[in-house]
Amino acid sequence: MFKLNCIKEKLMAASAVLLSTVTLNGYAATATFDPSAGVVDLPVVEVLSGGSSAFYSAKLQLSGDELQLVDASPISATKGQRNVFDSDTSAVHIASVGVGADDYYAKLKLVPGSNPLRFKVEQLVKNAFEVCPSFATPGVSAGSCVLSGEINSDITLTKNITWVLSGGVYIGGDKTRSATLTINPGTKIFGEAGADYLWIRRGSKIMAEGTPDNPIVMSGPLQTSAGEWGGLVISGNAPVNGCSVGVALCEVPFEAVTSEFYGGNNPTDNSGVVKYVQILFAGNAIRPDEELNGFTLNGVGSGTIIDYVQVHEGLDDGVEVFGGTVQMKHLVLTNNQDDSLDWTSGWKGRAQFVLIKQSSSVGDRGIEADNNEKNNDSLPRSQPILSNLTIIGRSGSTATQGILLRRGTGANIWNTVVTGSPACLMIDSASTFVNAGSPGSLTGGLTIVNSFVQCASNYKDGTGATFKVADWFTSQSENKAEDPLLSGYLPATGSPLILGGAAVTDPFFTVVDYAGAFKDSGDDWTEEWTFPFN
């Protein structure tokens, strides 16, 4: 098979990981290789670009040690197993391609500037388990491998090994002995029980590159109740608050594991990619009254890509952001037992397209927003920009608010709908009111526009109020207190959300003309890649 054998031998020698005994989860090949012609045939390729996708059939011709695109024809959108090109990472993920008698997962990387397009083979990994790699130990069950302790070399987790976390698993030291953790599409990672968690330290990276048809799953072993394992933590070098005035480099300990620090002076710090990932049944207490969140972001920078992430059935918060500048799109935060989205310590990032859906029986707030608990005016002040959130709260005697803005936080909220909670919007703490200004004379530090509320009580005034939350909301552009006409979490026909939004004047945000996380009833971007939550 001419030069493919050389590619195969080279990559297999370099690969530390072989796949498990569960061959392709029963899926058929997504590509074929014709050795006589040197052609790889890809009947279906989904090209992901931002929040949209297009579908093609394609052929690649082997040329030296590269593959060149020789044909690409548009086809109709399709579901099921397929090949995926992700423009965020310039990678083609091929779930199954036959090479001789063997079957492989292949990852191709686009050669920058190539025309016609050419790709390097970055991974070519057998879809059959042979042995646990050197950085892991054999698990109890067949085809499982256990990760533990601190890992200081670049490693790859592949989808046909069942990966088991034992205790705290740390990638890299703190700003030393840095490493990159690559996680292939379809890979499953389980905490055994209790305080098992995965932590990416400052200076290291996680490259968790799932796809719509093969999301990455991080979960507890039973997948039945919140708190079966710890969760995913990323610590970065972006600015945070909470230090004394004049401190040149603000680094603070994490509240639940005080030996771990985060924060720095690099707002564009890059901790990698987390894309098409489920984080399920997390939030176990690692010490009394100190639970981890499903997904914790400590001083994470804007160079990190977080897109299409679900946090489901967490015992504590879904996503908690401690400072930093991290930006996120397409979050699904469902059935979390404390707050769904929580921020503090000076978060100045961005988020767009967020579905928050609480359980009918448990859960605190959709959003709980702080600047700093100990010093409400600590700098940098929290002031994320948020757009296109759908927040569906719950009723009952223990339910609280859809959004609570407190402890000096700022925020600029666009195109959001809040419904179902006892109170939709609450502002609390004198410093929060002062930072906002007053209705008709707002500072710009705390705003909401083109948004909709419908709760038992739409507004609630907290301590230190200098104005009515109702006046703050109604004085701003295109806000409405009316029925959003939702069908489940999607806008129904005739919903005021469908043309109720406006474009955010910031390049991170996708231009929209609608409010809420979904354009209309046909725009359900949660389909296929999420754990069932309805």
Secondary structure, DSSP 8 states (H G I E B T S, - for coil): -HHHHHHHHHHHHH------SSGGGG---SBEEETTTTEEEEEEEEEEETTEEEEEEEEEEEETTEEEEEEEEE-----SS-EEEETTTTEEEEEEEEETTEEEEEEEEE-TT-SS-EEEEEEEEESS-----TTSEE-SSTTEEEEEEEE-S-EEE-TTSEEEEEEEEEESBTTBS--EEEE-TT-EEEE-SSS-EEEE-TT-EEEEE--SSS-EEEE-SS-SSTTSS-EEEEE--S----S-TT-SS--EE-SSSTT-EE--S-TT---EEEEEEEEES---EEETTEE--SEEEES--TTSEEEEEEEES-SS-SEEEESS--EEEEEEEES-SS-SEEEES----EEEEEEEE--SS----SEEE-S-SS-TT-SS----EEEEEEEE---STT--EEEEE-TT--EEEES-EEESSSEEEEE-SHHHHHHHEETTEE-SSEEEES-EEESSEEEEE-TT-SS-HHHHHHTSTT-EES---EETTEE-TT-TTTT-----SSTTS---S-SSS-SSTT--TTTTTS----
